[in-house]
């Protein structure tokens, strides 16, 4: 099963936006054992889109097209698809109704050109929208298939998971490719990629002649480094047993060399892990943020059900807010003393069981004689008041993002240590 | 002059790294009035690289190939190029010497496989390295040309500027086509893509037969919709005058039909615009957030120099924090009354000139009988206390992100109205 990804949009050719869709799709396909051998970008031009579709269909079994399905004059993927399929476009009344009702439910009138999105090549299967207006399409072209999805990432990812991936997996099974691939991601925070690679090196050496199991490192910036384990078995239970065995070996190597740096697996975020701990122990949390300016609180609120354990926070950006509201002693605000006072201050102010705080210098300028990247995390929990001093790399947005996840990791480790 | 960009590397297909090279090259080519009409990604496989090269040479005048020039087994761009040119590879002794001396100058011994980098297709012109070991290549294929450069970004950009761009410009001049492209992005919030397209439709119709100016819409999710204007002129001043004229026409059409929805241009964010307004008028801001949980504050703190106008915020997630700290009257917390009280409460608590607040239901569950997506924004500014009631689409992360930018837009409009 050879899959090609085509991203449509002049803005990609002009370099105005990065093509994150092809990267995401390539990663997802690989994780499910499906090869993407070619990617193409093409602009909003009918003849060139046709040429790209025909090139892709000549060399691949399935083509995923992202973009060009919107309601405007430069959205021409539908028409090009109809031409490749050699069928007319037909307006679907049920899609018309969905688009109309979406607009009316928001109390807005619908511009007529939205109805272009209800035009579908005859014979195509529709992937219904759940998040926007343009439906996706599954178009058979001879024995091959073209999937068309909107270029908006969250609409694209939804349709891929809901419709395209199951269809591809079914086609692969029908083609008699029977091995099953399963994978697991170990998520780490606090070690470099090379340190991780060194820790796992003994297992790498053992796997040189084994093509059933692979280990890959994926540096994921502010979310740490992911270690992806993939196992290929004759059936699901075989693949799972290979994977479980591999995970225990790799975990042991990492924990022996680097300690407790694996914070979660697969899609678990740092805040998911913390939420589960707090909920289980019936603890509430409050945060005081300076350098992160609300990033920590907004990550925590992102967890469904956060109201059960999250009280809230104070973004004490101006120094006087730290002094007045959080009772921080007047003095340098990028300091261990200030971090600890912020943590106990916000815990008391918001009547929480745990107070977490962070203060630091995001840059580009230094502050109080401290260089950009200097960060102090404070934690007030039970009878203990503690802090961690960090030096973080990167520019202003990176220092802030690293500060947020580093602070959460301080809390995670304290919760584990006290349990 | 039609240029195609080919990025070689299995890691691109697997989504392990983003293809920043194609984006950068596309942007550079556009800035110099050279059209890049197609991009391709291909893995480290000889047959597939050949296929991609032949496809590119069939439809484009020049091809820029990034990657696959290094010293390891999977670096096979040189061999594929020789095959497309139908010539043998020849080892260049001067390149051998350069690579040897580079290693010895760093006091390192040279692994033998580095000499592969001295193999060059017969007849190719060499682009000398200044930053690494693998030289670039300029390869004539009939009347067309293939440029091959390393995939390492700083080696690629150096060779592009030093050798490829001058060569392309010379070829374009020889072909008698010289033009300069310039562009501007108008950033909007609060109208649908289709409403924007309808507003601009009269101008679209006038431009049907004009290939000097283009208008494109770019739905950018939580950052609104961008309208990109591009003008192609005989020289820089001609292109600029076309663009300035186009911007005034398009702005007038949008503002007439949709009001003040253009909040910024090019890279300006909503918070940049607000920051400039507050700074100019010497006003300070405080925010109270519930549904957004710190997203608004964290966007504001992202602006360099925010400490000049941002006091801080309260993330009043638990209802009692709203009642106790912000003096919100006890009652339903997803309401206009609560939003207004939060805005005046945080303004007073943090001694700011302006108080902005947001409360709502992010979902998935409803709250106080209000469905997910119900959001109230409060604003306390001067003598006025006001609110806006919104119904936002999407799942939990989207409702929160839309709430954040919608709240900032309420503030932006109030600042404009009062100035």
Interface residues (C-beta under 8 A of the other chain):
Chain A: X9 X10 X11 X12 X13 X14 X15 X16 X17 X18 X19 X20 X22 X23 X24 X25 X26 X27 X28 X30 X35 X36 X37 X38 X39 X40 X41 X42 X43 X44 X45 X48 X51 X52 X55 X59 X70 X71 X72 X73 X74 X106 X107 X108 X110 X111 X112 X113 X114 X131 X151 X152 X153 X154 X216 X218 X287 X289 X291 X292 X293 X294 X295 X296 X297 X298 X300 X301 X302 X304 X306 X307 X310 X311 X312 X313 X314 X315 X316 X317 X318 X320 X321 X325 X349 X350 X351 X362 X364 X396 X397 X400
Chain B: X12 X13 X14 X15 X16 X17 X18 X19 X20 X22 X23 X24 X25 X26 X27 X28 X30 X35 X36 X37 X38 X39 X40 X41 X42 X43 X45 X48 X51 X52 X55 X59 X183 X185 X192 X193 X194 X195 X196 X197 X198 X201 X204 X214 X216 X217 X218 X219 X221 X228 X230 X287 X289 X291 X292 X293 X294 X295 X296 X297 X298 X300 X301 X302 X304 X306 X307 X310 X311 X312 X313 X314 X315 X316 X317 X318 X320 X321 X325 X349 X350 X351 X362 X364 X391 X393 X394 X395 X396 X397 X398 X400
